[in-house]
C-alpha cells in the first residue's frame, strides 16, 4: 500500500522513504499521485496473514466484556526512523495564539492524548465494529485498531477503548463532536459500560481546519485536507460508503480481504489526523505547503 508522506521528516529519512516500493507516479492537478491497490483475491503487499482467520496479524484480546481482535503497529513501523516526539512543543508565542482546544492539545501531546476514528455499520446509532486509536505507549506513538469480528464483539471493543482512556485528557477527532463521540457515548450506554470523565478537552479538527484554511481550499473534508495540507492523494482507497457492506460481507462469509482495506483506510485517517494536529498546533504558522513532496510510505 503506497501513499505519499509530507515533508515533516528530515531529508535523509525522506530519501530512505522514497526508495520503499516506489511505483510510477501520475501527475494530476499538480499533485503527484500514487495508486493504492485493493485486490480482493490476493494478499496486500508486505502484509502476512493469520492462517486461521485471514485477518491481518494481531492478537485476540479478552476483557470483562468479552473478546475482540487487536491490530497494533508502532508509528515507526509505518514511518521508519521517525523520532519518538515528532515535533517539539510549540513555543510560548505560538501557544498564546492558539484556540483553547489546540492549546490543551499542545500541552498534553502526546502522552495524554488519544486520536480516535470510528468505522460503523452506517449512520449514527448503528453498530461500531472498528475503533482506531493513535496514542503514546511506552514512549512511542502507536496505532491500536480494536476490531469486532462479529456483531457480538462490539461491547468488548468499547470496554478496551475505555481502558485506553485512563490517564488521558484530550480527545482528537475529525467531525467527532457531531458524529464519533455521540456514537461512542450512546453505544457505551447501550452496553452498560462505565464511562470515565474523559475527555477534559475534545479537539475536533474539522472546526479548527475550517478556521485555518476554509478560505483557501475547495472544502474541508478530511481527504481534501490530506491532499492540500498533507500533500498526498489516495487512489484506490475503499470509499466510506462501501465500508458497512464490506463489514457485513466479512461477518457473513469470514472473508477478511475487504476488512484489510478498511483497516488501511482507518489507519490513514488516523495518520492524517495526526498530521493536521501537528500543523494546527503551530498556530499562525499552520500554513499550506507549497507543493507535494512525492515521498512514498508503505503501510
C-alpha positions in Angstrom: 0.0 0.0 0.0 1.6 3.2 -1.1 0.7 6.8 -0.1 2.7 10.0 -0.1 4.1 11.4 3.1 4.6 15.1 3.7 7.9 16.9 4.3 7.7 16.7 8.1 10.8 14.5 8.3 14.5 15.1 7.7 15.9 15.0 4.1 17.7 11.7 4.9 14.5 10.0 6.2 12.6 11.2 3.2 15.3 9.9 0.9 15.0 6.5 2.5 11.2 6.5 2.3 11.4 7.3 -1.4 13.1 4.0 -2.0 10.3 1.9 -0.5 8.2 0.1 -3.1 8.1 3.1 -5.4 5.7 2.9 -8.4 5.5 5.3 -11.4 3.7 8.5 -10.3 0.8 10.1 -12.2 0.6 13.9 -12.3 -2.9 15.1 -11.6 -3.8 18.7 -10.8 -0.2 19.4 -9.7 -0.1 16.7 -7.1 1.9 13.5 -7.5 -0.5 10.6 -7.2 0.5 7.0 -6.4 -2.1 4.3 -6.9 -3.2 2.3 -3.9 -4.4 -1.1 -4.9 -7.0 -3.1 -3.0 -7.3 -6.5 -4.6 -9.9 -8.9 -3.1 -8.3 -12.1 -4.3 -4.7 -11.8 -3.1 -2.8 -10.5 -0.1 -1.9 -6.9 0.2 1.8 -6.3 -0.5 4.0 -6.6 2.5 1.4 -8.0 4.9 1.2 -11.5 6.2 -2.0 -13.3 7.3 -3.3 -15.2 10.3 -3.6 -18.7 8.9 -6.9 -19.4 10.7 -8.9 -16.2 10.3 -7.2 -14.5 7.3 -7.2 -11.3 9.4 -4.1 -9.1 9.4 -1.6 -10.2 12.1 -2.8 -9.2 15.5 -4.0 -10.8 18.7 -7.2 -11.7 20.5 -7.9 -9.5 23.5 -10.1 -10.8 26.3 -11.7 -8.4 28.9 -14.6 -8.3 31.2 -17.0 -7.7 28.3 -15.8 -10.5 26.0 -13.2 -10.8 23.3 -12.2 -8.9 20.1 -9.3 -8.7 17.7 -6.5 -6.1 18.1 -4.1 -5.0 15.3 -1.3 -2.8 16.7 1.6 -1.1 14.9 4.2 1.3 16.0 4.3 4.5 14.0 8.0 3.8 13.4 6.9 0.7 11.5 4.9 2.9 9.2 7.4 5.8 9.1 10.8 4.3 9.7 13.2 6.2 12.0 10.6 8.8 13.0 11.6 10.5 16.3 9.6 9.5 19.3 8.4 13.1 19.6 7.6 14.1 16.0 7.7 17.8 16.7 8.8 19.9 19.8 6.1 21.5 21.8 5.1 24.9 20.4 7.0 27.9 21.8 5.3 30.4 24.2 4.5 32.8 21.4 2.8 30.1 19.3 0.9 28.8 22.4 -0.6 32.3 23.1 -2.0 32.4 19.5 -3.8 29.0 19.8 -7.5 28.3 20.3 -8.0 26.9 23.8 -8.7 23.4 22.5 -5.5 23.4 20.5 -3.6 24.9 23.4 -4.8 22.0 25.6 -3.8 19.6 22.8 -0.3 21.1 22.6 0.2 21.0 26.3 -1.0 17.3 26.5 0.6 15.9 23.4 1.3 13.1 23.1 1.2 11.4 26.5 -2.3 12.5 27.5 -3.8 12.5 24.0 -5.9 10.0 22.1 -6.6 10.4 18.3 -9.7 8.4 17.5 -11.5 7.4 14.4 -14.5 5.0 14.2 -15.8 2.7 11.4 -19.5 1.9 11.8 -22.3 -0.1 10.1 -23.9 3.1 8.8 -25.4 6.2 10.2 -25.4 7.4 13.8 -26.9 4.8 16.1 -25.6 1.8 14.2 -23.0 -0.7 15.4 -19.4 0.3 15.7 -17.1 -2.5 14.5 -13.8 -0.8 14.5 -12.2 1.8 16.8 -8.9 3.1 15.6 -6.7 4.9 18.2 -3.4 6.6 17.7 -1.7 7.3 21.1 1.6 7.1 23.0 2.5 3.8 24.7 5.8 3.1 26.4 7.3 6.4 24.9 6.3 5.6 21.3 3.4 6.6 19.1 1.3 3.5 18.2 -1.9 2.7 16.3 -4.3 0.3 18.0 -7.2 -0.9 15.9 -9.9 -2.6 18.0 -11.9 -4.9 15.7 -15.2 -6.7 16.3 -15.0 -9.9 14.4 -18.8 -10.3 14.8 -21.7 -8.2 15.9 -21.4 -9.7 19.4 -17.9 -8.3 20.0 -18.8 -4.6 19.9 -19.2 -4.5 23.7 -15.6 -5.9 24.2 -14.3 -3.3 21.7 -15.7 -0.5 23.8 -14.5 -2.0 27.0 -11.0 -2.0 25.7 -11.4 1.6 24.3 -12.4 2.9 27.8 -9.3 1.2 29.3 -7.2 3.2 26.8 -8.7 6.5 28.1 -7.3 6.1 31.6 -4.8 8.9 32.3 -5.7 10.8 29.1 -7.2 14.3 29.0 -7.5 15.3 25.3 -9.6 13.5 22.6 -8.8 14.4 19.0 -11.3 13.5 16.3 -12.3 14.8 12.8 -16.0 15.8 13.0 -16.2 13.8 16.2 -18.3 16.3 18.1 -21.1 15.7 15.6 -20.6 12.0 15.0 -17.9 9.9 16.6 -18.2 11.0 20.2 -22.0 10.9 20.5 -21.8 7.4 18.9 -19.2 6.3 21.5 -21.3 7.6 24.4 -24.6 6.1 23.0 -23.2 2.7 22.2 -21.3 2.5 25.6 -24.6 3.4 27.4 -26.3 0.7 25.4 -23.7 -1.9 26.6 -23.9 -0.6 30.2 -20.2 0.3 30.2 -18.9 2.7 32.9 -17.7 5.8 31.1 -14.8 7.8 32.6 -14.5 11.5 32.9 -12.5 11.5 29.6 -12.2 13.8 27.8 -11.4 17.0 29.6 -11.0 18.6 26.2 -12.4 17.4 22.8 -10.4 18.9 19.9 -12.5 18.5 16.8 -10.0 19.1 13.9 -12.8 19.9 11.4 -13.7 23.1 13.2 -10.1 24.2 13.5 -9.3 23.3 9.9 -12.2 25.5 8.8 -10.8 28.4 10.8 -7.4 28.0 9.3 -8.0 27.0 5.7 -11.6 27.3 4.6 -10.9 30.5 2.5 -8.1 28.7 0.6 -9.4 25.2 0.0 -12.4 23.8 -2.0 -13.8 22.3 1.2 -12.5 21.0 4.5 -13.3 17.3 4.1 -10.6 15.0 5.5 -9.2 13.8 2.2 -9.2 17.3 0.8 -7.1 18.4 3.7 -5.0 15.3 3.3 -4.3 16.4 -0.3 -3.7 20.1 0.1 -2.4 20.3 3.7 -0.5 17.0 3.9 0.4 16.9 0.3 -0.8 13.4 -0.8 -3.7 11.7 -2.6 -5.4 8.5 -2.1 -6.3 6.5 -5.2 -8.0 3.1 -4.8 -8.9 3.6 -1.2 -12.2 1.9 -0.2 -14.9 4.6 -0.2 -16.5 5.3 3.1 -19.9 4.5 1.7 -18.8 0.9 0.9 -17.4 0.2 4.4 -20.7 -1.0 6.1 -21.4 -3.5 3.3 -17.8 -4.8 3.3 -18.1 -5.5 7.1 -21.4 -7.3 6.7 -19.9 -9.4 4.0 -17.0 -10.3 6.3 -19.3 -11.3 9.1 -21.4 -13.4 6.7 -18.5 -15.1 4.8 -15.4 -14.8 7.1 -13.5 -13.5 4.0 -11.3 -10.8 5.5 -9.8 -9.3 2.4 -12.0 -6.2 2.5 -11.6 -5.9 6.2 -7.9 -5.4 5.5 -8.7 -2.5 3.2 -10.9 -1.0 5.9 -8.1 -1.2 8.4 -5.8 0.5 6.0 -8.4 3.3 5.4 -8.8 3.8 9.1 -5.0 3.9 9.7 -4.6 6.6 7.0 -7.4 8.6 8.6 -5.6 8.5 12.0 -2.2 9.5 10.4 -3.8 12.4 8.6 -5.5 13.5 11.8 -2.1 13.4 13.5 -0.5 15.5 10.7 -3.3 18.0 10.8 -3.0 18.2 14.6 0.8 18.9 14.3 0.2 21.7 11.8 -2.7 23.3 13.7 -0.6 23.3 16.8 1.7 25.8 15.1 -1.0 28.5 15.3 -0.3 31.3 12.8 2.4 29.1 11.2 -0.1 26.5 10.1 0.5 27.4 6.5 -0.3 25.3 3.4 2.6 23.6 1.8 4.0 24.9 -1.5 3.6 21.6 -3.2 3.6 17.8 -2.7 6.8 16.1 -1.9 6.1 12.8 -3.8 7.6 10.8 -1.0 6.4 7.2 -0.6 5.1 5.5 2.5 4.4 1.8 2.9 1.6 0.8 5.4 
